[in-house]
Amino acid sequence: MKNKSFEIRDPVHGFISLNEWERDIINQPDFQRLRRIKQLGFTDMVYPGAMHSRFEHSLGVMHIATKMFDCITDRRKEFLEKELSFNDVGFRKDKMIVRLTGLLHDIGHGPFSHGSEELMPIDPKSRKKYTHEQYSSAIITTKFKDVIENHPINQNYGIKAQDIADMLIGKSVSSKRSILWKSLISSQMDADRTDYLLRDSHHIGVAYGTFDLQRLLNTITVGIDEENTARIALEYQGLQVAEAFILARYLMFKQVYFHHTRRAYDYHLLQVMKGVLKGGLFPSPVSVKNLEEYLEWDDFKVMGFIKDGRSQEHEDNILFRNHFRKIYETPSIYDEKELEKIELASIELSKTFGPTNWFIDSNKNSWYKFDDNEIPILCNVDKTDEVLRSFSSLSKIPNALISLDQIRIYASCDFREKAGILVNEIMKGRQQDAV
């Protein structure tokens, strides 16, 4: 079958190219649903330009993952053929799997993206909440199975829907090649993070998330670690772009993703959805019926409930921008005494203002993880031997940026002033202890 090419104009990357197979996947109703899921939830209540969707982000991830793949294979083709027994047929198939995984990686997101993830049920196997990646995996292997496996173009590749799902959730660990390419979709410097930092910055009108993408592409490479595993890495000359990337992520979380007003709207959204979902939770991704019910939910459906005002208070908080206000927040570093006072404050707030006129929000996030998945940097020893070193061993940036670990207390507008006085009186003990 002749494989026609199509182009979509993108505000971040210029033109994004597609083939007929990818276009047919994009035209599936369950993919078009991503047009109705905003990338940043209710962040537009703070930054009005944050109206972009998971649809365009998914195209961007496919585009960047492909560029990363091409840069690595162009620069290190001889190395890959020697060390991993790659050949041209393998390159073509792996590239297609990477493209489709990037395209479909967010197909399982719920309404308002991460804003509704707390409403996912518990996975009985892990005893943790299901993740949107698990929903994505289940949707790919059921709802997208036919358009993936039975498309005429797939006769040239023999790709299974399970191949894509496995790369997405990390089950394909038996193959060195699979481990290698999975890093393009999920790692500390992957196509997903690369696209959302640039895209979010573009739409909301800030420069916090920007970095030199072209330099990243010019220095991305592959090497072998001490366990004889192939790892996607940056050349030593790309150390500065890694620093810029981590700084961009740090600043975006501090200024955008954990903005105190945006977090208030996440709270109001959860209260609304708890009232309209059966049992207050999404259906689990264990059957096609459940997945079809889950896929009915998007921002439009939730906004319909909000506009109808079925539970009144929280809908009005969103519709009229009458959100709960922050009355107190801890510093980024706090101690057990402060936690004790916050617990006391919560008791007193409930006694004085009731349980529904205030809430406590906590968030813990690390911009960089010091583990086996650190960003590898490829260094040449005496210009002959190659060795992979961890990013944190070569740069002070990861160690200098403290993790976000803050607690905030919010109260409704009606009780904001009185609640603020009450909390601050209780928390004065922290200030006195420090004197």
N, C-alpha and C positions, 0 to 999 in steps of 0.2 A: 504494500500500500504506500502510495506517495504521501510523504509526511509534510503537510503544508505548515507554514510558519505564520504566526500572528504576533502583533505587538500591542501592548497596553502602556499608555503614557502614565508615568508615576512621578509624583512631585519630588521624591527623594532621589530616585535612581535614573530618571530619564525615561527610557523605554525598557520594558520587561518583555522578553520574547517567550512565546508559548508554541507548542506543537498542537496538533489536533487532539491528541489523547488528553493532554493537560487541559485544553479548552473544554472538552467534553466532561472532564471531572469538575471543572469550575462551574459548568452550567447545571450541575446536579442541584436540586432544590436544597439539599442539606448543606451544600457549600455556599449557596447564595444566602442562606441564613446568616452567614458571617457578616453580611452587609448590615444586618440589623443588630449587631453586637458591637458597642463602642469599645475601642481599645483600652480606654482609661476610665471606664465607668462614669461616675459623676464628677470627674475632674474638671469638666467644663463649667461647673459652678464656681470654680476659682480661676481657671484659665479658659475663657470662652472658645478659644480655637481648638480645644481638645475634643473634636467631633469625629475624628477618624475612626475607622473600624478594623476589626480583626480580618476582614476580607483583604484589604490592601496590605496589611502587615504580612499576611500569609504569602501573598505574591512576592513581597520584598524578601522574606526569608528564603524562599525558593531561589530567587535571583542571587542573593549574596552567597548562599551555600554553593551554588553552581560556580560562581566566580572563585570562591575559595578552592573548590575541587579542581578547577581548571588550572589555577596558579600552582597548586601542589603537583599535579600530574605533569604539567609543562616543565616545571623546575626540577622535579626529582623523578622523572620517568625511569631513567636507568636504575636508580636506587630501588624504586618500587618493584621493577621487574626482577632484580637480583634478589632482594631481601624477602619479598612476599609473593614472588612468582606471578606477578600481574602480567596480563597480556591485553591486547587491544580489545578483545571481546569482553574481558572482565572490566576494563575501564568503562566501556560504554554502558554495560548493565549497572555497574555500581553508581555511575553518574545519574542514571535514570532513577534508581532507588533513592538517592540523595535528594534529587529534585522533588519527587513525589512525597517524600517524608517531610521536606520543608514546606511543601504546599499544604499538606494535611495535618501538620503538627498541632494546630489549634482548633481542629474541627469539633472537639469536645468541650469547648468553653461554654459556660452558662451565661445567663443574662448579665450584662454589665461586667463581663470578664471576671477578674479576681474578686470583685465585690460580692459575688454570690457563692464563692467556693466553700464558705463555712456551712452551707446548707447541703453539702454532699454527704451521703450516709456513710456509715462505718463499713469498711471491708472486713468481713469476718475472718479472713485469713491473716491479714496484717494487724487487725484491731486498730487501724488508723482510718481516717477519712479517705474515701476514694479521691483520686486526683483527676484534674481535667485531662491529663495524659492517659489515664486508664479509660476514661470515656472516649477519648479520641481513638485509642487502640481498638476498642470494641466497635465503634462506629465504622472504622476502616474495614474491619474484617467481616462486617455484616452488610451495612448499607452501601458501601463502596466496592464490595467484592466483585460484582458483575462488571462495572465500568472499568475496573482495574484489570481483572484477569481475562475478560472476554473481548477486550478492545482489539481491533485488527492490528494496531501498531505493536501490541504486546507480543505478537508472534515473533518479533525480532529480539525479544528480551526474555520471555518466560518468567516474568515477575509475578509473585503471589502477593495477595493483600497482606498475608501474614509477614512477608519480608519487610514491608513498610511498618507494620505495627510493631514488629520486634525491634527494628532499629529505633523506633520512637521511644519505647519504654525500656530498652536496654536488655532484652532477652537474648539478643544475637551475640552472645559473648563467646561462643565456641569458635568463631572465626576471627583471626587477627585482622582481617580486612574489615569485618563488621565493626570491631572495636574502634578501628581507626576512623572510619567514616562517621560513626555515631557522634564523634566529637564535633563535627560540623553543625549538628543540630542541637546537641546538649552538652555543654561544657562551660568553663568560666570565660571563654571568649568565642562564643559560637555565633552562627548566623542569626539566631533568634535575638540575642542580646544586642548584637550589632545593629540589626534593623530597628528594634524598638527604641533604642537610645537616639538614633538619628531621626527617626520618624516622629517620635514624641516631641523632641526638641523643635523640629520644624513646625509642627502644627500648633504648639502652644506658644511659640515665639520666644524661646529662651535659648541660650547658648551652652547651658550646663552639660548637655549630653553629647556635644560634638567632639569628634576626634578625627584623626587622619585615616580614613578608610583606605585610601589608595596606598598609603605606606604600610598598613596592615597587610593588604593583599600582596604588596611587593616583597614582604619579608616572611609570609607564611610558608611553612615547610614541613618536613616530616623527619623524624629521627628514631633511633632505637634506644629504649631505656635500659636500666640495669637488669630488668627481668626479661630482656629480649623481646619486648613488646613495642610495636610501631606506635608512635605518638605524634599527633599533629602538634607543631610547635612554631615558635617564631625564631627567626635568625637573631643572633645577638644584636645586630644593627637595628632590630625592631623593638628593642627594650623600651625605648621612649614611648612608642605607640601603645605598648601594654600599660605603661604608667598612665598615659592619657585616658585610656579606656577605663581603667579602674577608678580614676578620679571622676570621670564622667558619670559612671554608675553611682558613685558615692554622692555626688552633687544632685543627681536626679532624685535619688531616694530622699535626701534631706529637704530639697526644695519643692518637689512635685509629688512623688508617690506617697510620702508620709506627711503631706501637708495637713495641718490640723483640721481645716475646714473640709477637705476631701474625706478625711476619716470620719467626720461626723455624718456625712451623707452615706458612707458605707453602712454605718449603724442604722440609719433610717431605712435604707434599702432592705437590710436584713429583717427588720421588724415587719415591714410590709410583706415580704415574701413568706415569712413564717406564718402569716395570717392567711395566705392564699394557697400555699402548697399543702397537699395532703400529708398530714403528720408533720408539717413544717420542714420537710426534707424533699430533695429531688428523688426520683426513682433510681435504684441502683442499676449499674450497667451490666446486668446479668442475663438479659433477654432482649430479643428484637422489639417486643412489645414495650418494654421499659424504655429502650432507647428512643423509640418513636415518640413516646410520651415526653421524654426529656427534650427532644429536639423541637417540640412545639413551643418551648420557652425561649423567648428572645426579649430584647429591650422593648420592642413594640408591645408585646403582650403585657409585660410588667407595667409599662406606662399606661396601658388601658385600665388596669386595676387602680393605679395611682390616681388617674383622672376621675375614675368613678368614686374614689374616696371611701372604699368599703370599711377601712379601719380608721378613717378620719384623721387622727392626730398625725401619724407619720407621713401620710400622703400629703397633708397640708404643709408639713415641714419641708417637703421636697418641692411641691408646686409653688409655694410662695417664698421660697428661700428663707425659711424661718427655722433654720437648723439649730440644734443645741450648740451652745457656745462653750469653748474651752475656759475653765476657771482655774485650772492648775496643771502644771506639768513638772515632772522631775527633770533634773539635769541628765545628761547622757550617762553619767556615772553616779549611782546612788547606793546606799547601804541598807542593811537590814532594819535599822531604826526608821528610815524613811518608809519602808514597806509596812512596818507596824503602824505608822501614823496614817498611811493610806487606808489600811484596813479599818482603823478607828474612824476615819473620815467617812468610809462607806456605810458603817453602822449608823453614824449620826445623820448622814444624808437620808437614809431610809426612814429613820424615826421622824425626821423633821419634814421631809418633802415627799415621802412615799417612794416606792421602788421604781416608778416609771418616769420620773422627772429628771433623772440624771443617769450617767453611765460612766464606767471606767474603760479606757482603751489602752491596751498595751501592745507593743510591737517590738520584736527582736529580729534584726536583720544584719547579716554580715556581707560586706561588699566583696570580700575575698575569703575563700576557704583554704585553710592551711591543711591540706590532706593529700592523698595520692593523686588527686585530680588538679593539682596546681598547674598553672600555665607553664609548660616546658619551654626553655630557651636553649636553642642549639648553639653550642660554643665549639669552636675549632681549637684544638690544642696543637701548637706548633704547625698550624695550617695543614695538618694531615688528619689526625684522629678527631672524630666528632664525639661530643659528650653532651647529654641533656642535663641541664641544671634547672632547679626550680626558680621561678620568678622572684620569690621572696628572698632567695639567697643572693640575688644580684641587685635588688632594689629595696630602698627603705620605705617606699610608698605603702605597700600592703601592711607593714607593721605600724605605720604612723596613723593610719585611718582607723579609729576605734569603731567597733560595731554599734549599730543603733539599738539601744535598749532603753526606751523611754515609756513612762506611764503618764497618761493624761486623764484628767477628770473633766467631764462636761456636764452642763446643766441646761434645762430648758430656759428660754428667754424670760418666762414669767418669774423664774426663781433664780435667775443668773446672779443678781447682785447679792441676795441674801445667802445663797449657797456658796458664793465666792468668799464672803466674809467668814462663814462657818469653817470652810476648808482651810483658809489661810490662818485662822486662829489655831486650828489643830496642828498645822504644819509649822507654826512658829517655833516649835520645839526643836526642829531640825536646825533652824538658824541659830537658836540659842546654844545648841550643842557645839556648833562650829565656832562660836565666839571664844 
